[in-house]
């Protein structure tokens, strides 16, 4: 496969802005300058020739062609088509955002704050859905269903997302654990084998501890997956498959919402796919755990002197 075809496959299904955001950390200073110019004004390819845009970005036309190819396009004309497609998709979103403030300040009214947050959440979820590759998500779901053990690795906020995912899988009868402490994670990875799955979660794909745990699992022949915003990052390169989530700052403010919502959306979709594939087992496990909790609550309420109809229902 040629380099351009390989890059096109890597970014398959992504719009121009998403490709630039995803590649930004790995671009040379010259290429990054082009990306930043276009991210600041996405309509420039629709308005300028290759020579004019090259002058605007302070590069040569040849560099602009190489930039387009680095993103998986055949050249500048294909990049212009992608810019037009991005512009069409963003029209409805821009109309929505025009009705509310873009930033939350000290004097922002409560209703405006709520509406701004809603706009950010909707934008993040739409971007997350656009970036998810159903084939790769299905491949990982199938591997999880076959696995005797699922290790999930994540640090900080990614560790919180990983812990929720591990608990969700455990609740439907799967042996899943999340490790946020590198020495414990490395110890667990050393006990895995080819019947297991390991998932590394990192927005940047460059979190050292997460990368180390994922690499340790890969060295044992484990099927590994990376959930990251940067599909060319070290974590992505170390994994067998990559689940691409939206980068921070992609079309929304505050930027942290994008990566958080992207992770959550991808993990929720993965959990549903796993549960769907083993529907009977998942339903039985969910009913058993719900009844165990309900029985405990009923007993606790009776011991506390409350009536049975005063207990919470799961």
PyMOL commands that set and color helices and strands:
alter all, ss='L'
color gray80, all
select helices_A, chain A and resi 3-10+16-26+29-40+44-47+50-57+61-70+76-97+110-131+134-146+157-171+182-189+208-219+234-238+256-277+279-303+308-310
alter helices_A, ss='H'
color red, helices_A
select strands_A, chain A and resi 149-154+176-179+196-201+223-228+241-244
alter strands_A, ss='S'
color yellow, strands_A
deselect
rebuild
show_as cartoon
